[in-house]
Amino acid sequence: MNKPVELATLTGAEAVVEMLKAHGVDVVFGLCGDTSLPLYDALARLGSIKHVLTRDERHAAYMADGYARLSGKVGVCEGPSGGGATYILPGLVEANESSIPVLAINTDVSVSSRGKFTLTELDQRTLMKPLTKWNAVLDRSADIPKVFRKAFESMTTGRAGAAHVALPFDVQNGPVERSDVWADPTLGSFPSRRTAPDPALVELAAKLLRKAKQPLFICGGGVVLSGAESELLDLAEKLSAPVATTISGKGSVDERCAHSVGVVGSNGGTPETRAVVDAADLIVFVGCRAGSVTTERWRHPAAGKARIIHIDVDPAVPGTNYKVDVPLIGDARLCLSALNEALEGHRREADLSWVDEKKRAKFEKFEALARSDDTPIKPERVVFELQKTLGADAIVVADPGTPCPYFSAYYVVKGAGRRYFSNRAHGALGYALAAGIGAHIAKPKVKTVAVMGDGSFGMCVGELETAVRLRLPVTFVVISNAVYGWIKAGQKTGYDRRYFSVDFGVTDHARVAEAFGVKSWRVFDPAKLGAALKTAIAHDGPTLVDIVCQPLHEARAPVSEWVA
Ligand SMILES: Cc1ncc(C[n+]2csc(CCOP(=O)(O)OP(=O)(O)O)c2C)c(N)n1
């Protein structure tokens, strides 16, 4: 341990930092520990990588996730052994399932201390294996360069995902040949090494699209991840086809345009958007897993109701939930652009006013509630006021509970590209605050707003200190109702109002935030909400608006069914 190293060599910890730099990493989110001391020392000495100290590892991973979504680069987080690994895990699994490249590094007890009841010893290899796309535990320093090259290649090629590397204490101190420290920097961004679809299948898909009477696109996160927005719009215009999205697909298309249907499914869809799905005779799923929420448990579309073209970079996706007429395997941008080429000169003229009618009907119901001066404040009013206040380029991050379904349904994304996201893989409460911080660090010139329920607030409040310490002008909005409202609404509709163990006490979140040094407002009166949000959003430091809201079990459901 701590042997002097030769000049042609780096220490393992130095090599890790150099490998991160070689892949273009400029920020790491994380939290210190005994086993991380060599890594921290290397980060300090080798400069250039900014370290964002977080208050727990879960939020470090959520920050890395939000950062990756907005920067298009791999998000990196780190923590120590034992609890540092178990705490980082929730963020890592969310990123992996959401196809976001996040690299987590947990330092570990020395290789020489393994199997001796060493404090914090944990089988990180087995723990992380089912939760990541790729993971490794380093046993020798010489392997550091190739392990990091493999991690980046694995995270950003094909279906993007998370990777985990465990870095033992003595491995951080051992030697690495300087000449081994190199990388392909393009692997630091995603998607890298795009793959194109089979031309024969492209022709088949084009044939189906030419014949379709009522084609519809349902876009998942894959369109935004691949940057395929303009190829999608070109194709939708050629076919005069409506474009619906999942929650993660919001931003595939400017939601103000005639083609946009909005979000479909059981967490943000409405009867009007469902009707558009039911009317289609050909559905093109793009970068979408056609999971339970998007399809309302595989009922919309119903099996056999429409022909299916399924575009996905992951060959395992098409055919999993629907009988697919044509699977197109490849990067969404390359697949859509191949379809555009195959349909060159084709134009299906069709009137989209029926889609507009559906949207009008949906927003009429919404606005009637959004303009209400009732107290407690209706969730619709919160969406309405934020929509009025935020610029077109703002980023909104929504937690589960009230925020996700309401903002997914009614917050209109003005422009294509990532402007709205939620943690749709596991939907764990308490994601938005930290993911919003990560998003802001990636896009500091754009306003970021994180919207959460009070259940979520209880799970992430510690990171307010991080926002204050770094003076981040992020606005946090708490929908305050002293209840795990989404679940109580499920007890109302599915269990005959037998409410059980879902209510908790009232907290003044504005005062809590103030104690951290966050400028805060607590709003009861709907007439005062707009002004409070406007001032909070314009402020040049962290702000929080605590809105006393109608609980979900008393509100009109934004969807027909509560349990996906
Ligand atoms: C970590 C975690 N635990 C439990 C759940 C299950 N769950 C989904 S929504 C919800 C209620 C959310 O409550 P709150 O954040 O107060 O928002 P509200 O529904 O009241 O708007 C719960 C407990 C979850 N999504 N994540």
The ligand as a Tripos MOL2 file, in Angstrom:
@<TRIPOS>MOLECULE
LIG
   26    27     1     0     0
SMALL
NO_CHARGES

@<TRIPOS>ATOM
      1 C1        -39.9630    5.1920   -3.1470 C.3       1 LIG1
      2 C2        -41.4180    5.0190   -3.4020 C.ar      1 LIG1
      3 N1        -42.2120    4.4730   -2.4550 N.ar      1 LIG1
      4 C3        -43.5470    4.3100   -2.6900 C.ar      1 LIG1
      5 C4        -44.0790    4.6640   -3.8880 C.ar      1 LIG1
      6 C5        -45.5500    4.4080   -4.1850 C.3       1 LIG1
      7 N2        -46.2560    5.6670   -4.4340 N.ar      1 LIG1
      8 C6        -46.5850    6.0790   -5.6780 C.ar      1 LIG1
      9 S1        -47.3600    7.5280   -5.6970 S.2       1 LIG1
     10 C7        -47.3150    7.6350   -4.0160 C.ar      1 LIG1
     11 C8        -47.9280    8.7960   -3.3090 C.3       1 LIG1
     12 C9        -47.2140   10.0700   -3.5890 C.3       1 LIG1
     13 O1        -47.4290   10.9590   -2.5420 O.3       1 LIG1
     14 P1        -46.9710   12.4660   -2.6440 P.3       1 LIG1
     15 O2        -45.5660   12.5690   -3.0270 O.co2     1 LIG1
     16 O3        -47.3630   13.1440   -1.3920 O.co2     1 LIG1
     17 O4        -47.8270   13.0000   -3.8610 O.3       1 LIG1
     18 P2        -49.4240   13.0370   -4.0340 P.3       1 LIG1
     19 O5        -49.8030   11.7220   -4.6700 O.co2     1 LIG1
     20 O6        -50.0430   13.2370   -2.7050 O.co2     1 LIG1
     21 O7        -49.6090   14.1710   -4.9520 O.co2     1 LIG1
     22 C10       -46.6770    6.5330   -3.4540 C.ar      1 LIG1
     23 C11       -46.4660    6.3030   -2.0070 C.3       1 LIG1
     24 C12       -43.2110    5.1940   -4.8500 C.ar      1 LIG1
     25 N3        -43.6310    5.5790   -6.0490 N.pl3     1 LIG1
     26 N4        -41.8980    5.3990   -4.5630 N.ar      1 LIG1
@<TRIPOS>BOND
     1     1     2 1
     2     2     3 ar
     3     2    26 ar
     4     3     4 ar
     5     4     5 ar
     6     5     6 1
     7     5    24 ar
     8     6     7 1
     9     7     8 ar
    10     7    22 ar
    11     8     9 ar
    12     9    10 ar
    13    10    11 1
    14    10    22 ar
    15    11    12 1
    16    12    13 1
    17    13    14 1
    18    14    15 2
    19    14    16 1
    20    14    17 1
    21    17    18 1
    22    18    19 2
    23    18    20 1
    24    18    21 1
    25    22    23 1
    26    24    25 1
    27    24    26 ar
@<TRIPOS>SUBSTRUCTURE
     1 LIG1         1 GROUP 0 **** ****
